Amino acid sequence: MTATKTSFAHGQLKSLVERIERLEEEKKTIAGDIKEVYAEAKANGFDTKILRKVISLRKKEASEREEEQSMLDVYMAALGMIPGEAEEAA
């Protein structure tokens, strides 16, 4: 009975490892595809740094984006990085 359980566990482990390996390979392929799209965007005159930021922002809920922007505005104002705001804070 123990040999059967060990054999089953071995087979299951091997199956899991092979699935993970296939998925890792697919992940590499997808990462390469994404890199190519960014290269295409750059070749067409788009700023890839800003494009990555837009992609990041689209993943967030509107309320999360608004809160983040609000905090960014507060920090920037406190550092005098927003014209007109530095005089008001002083």
PyMOL CGO cylinders between C-alpha atoms (Angstrom):
from pymol import cmd
from pymol.cgo import CYLINDER

trace = [
    CYLINDER, 0.00, 0.00, 0.00, 2.84, 2.41, 0.85, 0.3, 1, 1, 1, 1, 1, 1,
    CYLINDER, 2.84, 2.41, 0.85, 4.52, 1.69, -2.48, 0.3, 1, 1, 1, 1, 1, 1,
    CYLINDER, 4.52, 1.69, -2.48, 1.29, 2.60, -4.28, 0.3, 1, 1, 1, 1, 1, 1,
    CYLINDER, 1.29, 2.60, -4.28, 1.02, 5.91, -2.39, 0.3, 1, 1, 1, 1, 1, 1,
    CYLINDER, 1.02, 5.91, -2.39, 4.68, 6.68, -3.05, 0.3, 1, 1, 1, 1, 1, 1,
    CYLINDER, 4.68, 6.68, -3.05, 4.27, 5.85, -6.73, 0.3, 1, 1, 1, 1, 1, 1,
    CYLINDER, 4.27, 5.85, -6.73, 1.16, 8.04, -6.94, 0.3, 1, 1, 1, 1, 1, 1,
    CYLINDER, 1.16, 8.04, -6.94, 2.91, 10.93, -5.15, 0.3, 1, 1, 1, 1, 1, 1,
    CYLINDER, 2.91, 10.93, -5.15, 5.91, 10.57, -7.47, 0.3, 1, 1, 1, 1, 1, 1,
    CYLINDER, 5.91, 10.57, -7.47, 3.68, 10.67, -10.54, 0.3, 1, 1, 1, 1, 1, 1,
    CYLINDER, 3.68, 10.67, -10.54, 1.70, 13.62, -9.20, 0.3, 1, 1, 1, 1, 1, 1,
    CYLINDER, 1.70, 13.62, -9.20, 4.89, 15.51, -8.34, 0.3, 1, 1, 1, 1, 1, 1,
    CYLINDER, 4.89, 15.51, -8.34, 6.34, 14.87, -11.78, 0.3, 1, 1, 1, 1, 1, 1,
    CYLINDER, 6.34, 14.87, -11.78, 3.12, 16.07, -13.40, 0.3, 1, 1, 1, 1, 1, 1,
    CYLINDER, 3.12, 16.07, -13.40, 3.11, 19.27, -11.34, 0.3, 1, 1, 1, 1, 1, 1,
    CYLINDER, 3.11, 19.27, -11.34, 6.74, 20.01, -12.13, 0.3, 1, 1, 1, 1, 1, 1,
    CYLINDER, 6.74, 20.01, -12.13, 6.18, 19.47, -15.86, 0.3, 1, 1, 1, 1, 1, 1,
    CYLINDER, 6.18, 19.47, -15.86, 3.12, 21.76, -15.83, 0.3, 1, 1, 1, 1, 1, 1,
    CYLINDER, 3.12, 21.76, -15.83, 5.08, 24.48, -14.04, 0.3, 1, 1, 1, 1, 1, 1,
    CYLINDER, 5.08, 24.48, -14.04, 7.93, 24.12, -16.54, 0.3, 1, 1, 1, 1, 1, 1,
    CYLINDER, 7.93, 24.12, -16.54, 5.50, 24.49, -19.47, 0.3, 1, 1, 1, 1, 1, 1,
    CYLINDER, 5.50, 24.49, -19.47, 3.90, 27.55, -17.89, 0.3, 1, 1, 1, 1, 1, 1,
    CYLINDER, 3.90, 27.55, -17.89, 7.32, 29.11, -17.22, 0.3, 1, 1, 1, 1, 1, 1,
    CYLINDER, 7.32, 29.11, -17.22, 8.16, 28.61, -20.90, 0.3, 1, 1, 1, 1, 1, 1,
    CYLINDER, 8.16, 28.61, -20.90, 4.86, 30.21, -21.93, 0.3, 1, 1, 1, 1, 1, 1,
    CYLINDER, 4.86, 30.21, -21.93, 5.59, 33.10, -19.56, 0.3, 1, 1, 1, 1, 1, 1,
    CYLINDER, 5.59, 33.10, -19.56, 8.94, 33.69, -21.31, 0.3, 1, 1, 1, 1, 1, 1,
    CYLINDER, 8.94, 33.69, -21.31, 7.20, 33.68, -24.69, 0.3, 1, 1, 1, 1, 1, 1,
    CYLINDER, 7.20, 33.68, -24.69, 4.55, 36.14, -23.49, 0.3, 1, 1, 1, 1, 1, 1,
    CYLINDER, 4.55, 36.14, -23.49, 7.20, 38.41, -21.94, 0.3, 1, 1, 1, 1, 1, 1,
    CYLINDER, 7.20, 38.41, -21.94, 8.99, 38.42, -25.29, 0.3, 1, 1, 1, 1, 1, 1,
    CYLINDER, 8.99, 38.42, -25.29, 5.74, 39.28, -27.07, 0.3, 1, 1, 1, 1, 1, 1,
    CYLINDER, 5.74, 39.28, -27.07, 5.11, 42.18, -24.67, 0.3, 1, 1, 1, 1, 1, 1,
    CYLINDER, 5.11, 42.18, -24.67, 8.65, 43.45, -25.23, 0.3, 1, 1, 1, 1, 1, 1,
    CYLINDER, 8.65, 43.45, -25.23, 8.01, 43.42, -28.99, 0.3, 1, 1, 1, 1, 1, 1,
    CYLINDER, 8.01, 43.42, -28.99, 4.80, 45.45, -28.57, 0.3, 1, 1, 1, 1, 1, 1,
    CYLINDER, 4.80, 45.45, -28.57, 6.65, 48.05, -26.49, 0.3, 1, 1, 1, 1, 1, 1,
    CYLINDER, 6.65, 48.05, -26.49, 9.36, 48.19, -29.19, 0.3, 1, 1, 1, 1, 1, 1,
    CYLINDER, 9.36, 48.19, -29.19, 6.65, 48.72, -31.80, 0.3, 1, 1, 1, 1, 1, 1,
    CYLINDER, 6.65, 48.72, -31.80, 5.11, 51.49, -29.70, 0.3, 1, 1, 1, 1, 1, 1,
    CYLINDER, 5.11, 51.49, -29.70, 8.52, 53.16, -29.36, 0.3, 1, 1, 1, 1, 1, 1,
    CYLINDER, 8.52, 53.16, -29.36, 9.13, 52.87, -33.10, 0.3, 1, 1, 1, 1, 1, 1,
    CYLINDER, 9.13, 52.87, -33.10, 5.80, 54.64, -33.66, 0.3, 1, 1, 1, 1, 1, 1,
    CYLINDER, 5.80, 54.64, -33.66, 6.85, 57.54, -31.44, 0.3, 1, 1, 1, 1, 1, 1,
    CYLINDER, 6.85, 57.54, -31.44, 5.16, 56.61, -28.17, 0.3, 1, 1, 1, 1, 1, 1,
    CYLINDER, 5.16, 56.61, -28.17, 6.94, 57.12, -24.85, 0.3, 1, 1, 1, 1, 1, 1,
    CYLINDER, 6.94, 57.12, -24.85, 7.19, 53.60, -23.43, 0.3, 1, 1, 1, 1, 1, 1,
    CYLINDER, 7.19, 53.60, -23.43, 7.80, 54.81, -19.89, 0.3, 1, 1, 1, 1, 1, 1,
    CYLINDER, 7.80, 54.81, -19.89, 4.49, 56.69, -19.96, 0.3, 1, 1, 1, 1, 1, 1,
    CYLINDER, 4.49, 56.69, -19.96, 2.81, 53.77, -21.70, 0.3, 1, 1, 1, 1, 1, 1,
    CYLINDER, 2.81, 53.77, -21.70, 3.91, 51.44, -18.89, 0.3, 1, 1, 1, 1, 1, 1,
    CYLINDER, 3.91, 51.44, -18.89, 2.52, 53.92, -16.35, 0.3, 1, 1, 1, 1, 1, 1,
    CYLINDER, 2.52, 53.92, -16.35, -0.82, 54.02, -18.20, 0.3, 1, 1, 1, 1, 1, 1,
    CYLINDER, -0.82, 54.02, -18.20, -0.95, 50.21, -18.20, 0.3, 1, 1, 1, 1, 1, 1,
    CYLINDER, -0.95, 50.21, -18.20, -0.23, 50.23, -14.46, 0.3, 1, 1, 1, 1, 1, 1,
    CYLINDER, -0.23, 50.23, -14.46, -2.94, 52.81, -13.78, 0.3, 1, 1, 1, 1, 1, 1,
    CYLINDER, -2.94, 52.81, -13.78, -5.54, 50.91, -15.83, 0.3, 1, 1, 1, 1, 1, 1,
    CYLINDER, -5.54, 50.91, -15.83, -5.08, 47.91, -13.52, 0.3, 1, 1, 1, 1, 1, 1,
    CYLINDER, -5.08, 47.91, -13.52, -6.27, 49.99, -10.55, 0.3, 1, 1, 1, 1, 1, 1,
    CYLINDER, -6.27, 49.99, -10.55, -9.77, 50.95, -9.52, 0.3, 1, 1, 1, 1, 1, 1,
    CYLINDER, -9.77, 50.95, -9.52, -10.73, 54.59, -10.12, 0.3, 1, 1, 1, 1, 1, 1,
    CYLINDER, -10.73, 54.59, -10.12, -10.90, 55.28, -6.38, 0.3, 1, 1, 1, 1, 1, 1,
    CYLINDER, -10.90, 55.28, -6.38, -7.39, 53.88, -5.88, 0.3, 1, 1, 1, 1, 1, 1,
    CYLINDER, -7.39, 53.88, -5.88, -6.05, 56.04, -8.72, 0.3, 1, 1, 1, 1, 1, 1,
    CYLINDER, -6.05, 56.04, -8.72, -7.75, 59.13, -7.27, 0.3, 1, 1, 1, 1, 1, 1,
    CYLINDER, -7.75, 59.13, -7.27, -6.36, 58.47, -3.79, 0.3, 1, 1, 1, 1, 1, 1,
    CYLINDER, -6.36, 58.47, -3.79, -2.87, 57.94, -5.19, 0.3, 1, 1, 1, 1, 1, 1,
    CYLINDER, -2.87, 57.94, -5.19, -3.08, 61.15, -7.25, 0.3, 1, 1, 1, 1, 1, 1,
    CYLINDER, -3.08, 61.15, -7.25, -4.36, 63.09, -4.25, 0.3, 1, 1, 1, 1, 1, 1,
    CYLINDER, -4.36, 63.09, -4.25, -1.46, 61.92, -2.08, 0.3, 1, 1, 1, 1, 1, 1,
    CYLINDER, -1.46, 61.92, -2.08, 0.99, 62.69, -4.88, 0.3, 1, 1, 1, 1, 1, 1,
    CYLINDER, 0.99, 62.69, -4.88, -0.43, 66.23, -5.14, 0.3, 1, 1, 1, 1, 1, 1,
    CYLINDER, -0.43, 66.23, -5.14, -0.09, 66.73, -1.36, 0.3, 1, 1, 1, 1, 1, 1,
    CYLINDER, -0.09, 66.73, -1.36, 3.54, 65.57, -1.38, 0.3, 1, 1, 1, 1, 1, 1,
    CYLINDER, 3.54, 65.57, -1.38, 4.43, 67.63, -4.44, 0.3, 1, 1, 1, 1, 1, 1,
    CYLINDER, 4.43, 67.63, -4.44, 2.80, 70.75, -2.97, 0.3, 1, 1, 1, 1, 1, 1,
    CYLINDER, 2.80, 70.75, -2.97, 4.67, 70.26, 0.29, 0.3, 1, 1, 1, 1, 1, 1,
    CYLINDER, 4.67, 70.26, 0.29, 7.93, 70.10, -1.66, 0.3, 1, 1, 1, 1, 1, 1,
    CYLINDER, 7.93, 70.10, -1.66, 7.09, 73.19, -3.71, 0.3, 1, 1, 1, 1, 1, 1,
    CYLINDER, 7.09, 73.19, -3.71, 6.84, 71.23, -6.93, 0.3, 1, 1, 1, 1, 1, 1,
    CYLINDER, 6.84, 71.23, -6.93, 3.45, 72.66, -7.94, 0.3, 1, 1, 1, 1, 1, 1,
    CYLINDER, 3.45, 72.66, -7.94, 3.62, 76.29, -9.19, 0.3, 1, 1, 1, 1, 1, 1,
    CYLINDER, 3.62, 76.29, -9.19, 1.61, 78.62, -6.96, 0.3, 1, 1, 1, 1, 1, 1,
    CYLINDER, 1.61, 78.62, -6.96, 1.25, 76.04, -4.22, 0.3, 1, 1, 1, 1, 1, 1,
    CYLINDER, 1.25, 76.04, -4.22, 4.65, 76.68, -2.63, 0.3, 1, 1, 1, 1, 1, 1,
    CYLINDER, 4.65, 76.68, -2.63, 3.80, 80.29, -1.75, 0.3, 1, 1, 1, 1, 1, 1,
    CYLINDER, 3.80, 80.29, -1.75, 0.49, 79.25, -0.18, 0.3, 1, 1, 1, 1, 1, 1,
    CYLINDER, 0.49, 79.25, -0.18, 2.13, 76.55, 1.96, 0.3, 1, 1, 1, 1, 1, 1,
    CYLINDER, 2.13, 76.55, 1.96, 4.83, 78.94, 3.27, 0.3, 1, 1, 1, 1, 1, 1,
]
cmd.load_cgo(trace, "trace")
